[in-house]
Amino acid sequence: MSAQPELDPVAVADEQFTVDELASITGMTVRTTRYYAGLGLLPPPIRRGRMAYYSAQHRARLELIRALQDHGFTLAAIEKYLARIPADASVEDLAVQRAMLTSWKSGGHERVTRRQLETRIGRKLDDEMIQRLVATMSILDEEDGKYEILPAFDVGLKSLDLDIPLDSLVAAGEAINRYMDALADELTAILKDRVLAPYLEGPKSEADKAHFEQTMARLRQLTLEAVVSGFQRAANQVITRSLSR
């Protein structure tokens, strides 16, 4: 990995940390922090004699790396993503990147083999059963012999015993994915332009940042609830229209 250019000490004088402080603030170990720096994922620290200091930009980049990890990015993928971000990107720019990457689901990415999946379910799975779980968005087939467990896992398990043709589940899943992708694109644009952009105008204290993080978490939850409620309302309207014909 190519090393990042040196940062200007004057530009980062407002906030500086030792490696121990940086690791503590971002929730990482010192060893991991140094490892990422060694890979070139972080710019070189500011050196004063034998001491190395890290800036707010280092902290923002490290928090962005954590967000990418939460989305299941490998180190190689993280390197490619960071390579597209200018080396002199401001803390605010990096905050936007991280805020847009914050996962909409709780918990980490649980990846299992097929055998582990069968052990968890307590039954053997044939290829059609796997397809049903994928179609109902219960698991994600990562094409490397492993599967990611998705939030709808318990729902998918119940579908295994339903007498419903597989092709109908696949068609329904494709329809949901098609419209959810478009909805996610539009909601993300609204979030970035009308929520994040106004927030980033002007300086922010640590209390302001913490409050915004809580607000964003609540906004994501409310958005998910609104999507479910909106679909229920739309489905009822379709039923009403069909009965009135």
C-alpha positions, -999 to +999 in steps of 0.1 A: +000+000+000+013+035-008+020+057+022-001+087+028+016+122+026+027+140+058+000+162+074+007+198+081+012+202+119-003+237+119-035+224+102-040+197+129-029+216+160-064+218+175-066+181+184-037+157+189-035+123+205-009+097+214-014+063+198-029+051+231-054+080+232-063+075+196-069+038+201-090+044+232-112+071+216-119+050+185-124+017+204-095-001+188-064-016+202-030+001+200-017-029+180-045-027+155-041+011+151-004+007+145-011-021+120-034+000+100-009+028+100+018+004+088-005-007+059-008+030+048-045+032+057-036+062+080-013+091+072+020+092+091+018+108+126+032+141+135+066+135+152+080+156+180+113+141+191+106+105+200+068+111+204+043+105+177+010+124+177-022+118+157-047+144+146-084+148+142-079+137+106-063+104+118-092+099+142-118+105+114-100+081+090-098+054+117-135+058+124-142+056+087-122+023+085-144+009+114-175+019+095-162+001+064-154-030+085-189-030+098-201-033+062-179-063+057-152-046+036-119-065+035-087-047+041-080-047+003-115-032-003-109-006+024-076+004+007-094+009-026-121+029-010-097+052+009-076+057-022-106+075-038-107+100-009-082+129-012-053+128+013-061+163+025-099+155+030-112+175+060-126+160+092-160+171+080-156+154+046-146+121+064-175+125+088-199+126+058-183+095+044-187+077+077-222+089+084-233+076+050-217+042+058-232+037+092-249+003+091-287+003+092-287-030+111-277-038+146-248-062+154-220-073+132-218-094+101-222-131+110-207-152+083-211-190+084-204-221+063-231-243+050-224-269+077-225-242+104-258-230+089-272-265+091-260-269+127-277-236+136-310-246+120-308-282+131-316-298+098-299-306+065-303-281+037-306-290+001-300-265-027-336-254-030-338-247+007-307-224+004-324-207-026-355-201-005-334-185+023-317-163-002-350-154-019-366-144+014-335-123+022-327-144+052-291-151+041-267-136+016-248-160-005-213-145-006-201-170-033-170-180-012-186-210+005-200-188+033-233-171+040-241-139+059-270-141+083-295-113+077-320-098+101-349-117+084-333-150+092-361-163+115-387-153+089-368-173+062-367-204+084-405-203+086-408-201+048-389-234+044-421-253+054-445-232+034-460-249+003-451-221-020-433-225-053-397-214-052-400-193-084-427-172-067-404-165-038-376-156-062-399-132-081-411-116-050-375-112-037-364-096-070-394-071-069-386-061-033-349-057-041-356-036-072-378-011-054-358-011-022-326-002-041-343+028-057-358+038-024-325+035-006-308+057-033-334+084-030-334+084+008-296+084+010-295+115-013-320+133+009-301+124+040-268+136+026-281+169+011-308+179+036-295+165+069-258+160+068-248+190+048-266+216+071-252+198+102-216+201+089-218+239+085-198+255+113-177+240+142-190+212+164-182+202+199-179+166+211-213+170+227-228+182+194-212+152+176-225+127+202-260+142+200-260+140+162-249+103+163-279+096+185-302+116+163-290+097+132-295+063+149-330+073+158-337+086+123-326+053+108-349+034+131-378+057+123-371+054+086-373+016+088-406+018+107-419+042+081-410+019+052-429-010+068-459+012+077-459+026+042-459-008+026-488-019+048-508+011+038-500+007+001-509-030+002-543-022+019-550+004-008-543-022-035-568-046-018-594-019-015-591-010-052-593-046-063-625-051-043-641-020-057-637-031-093 
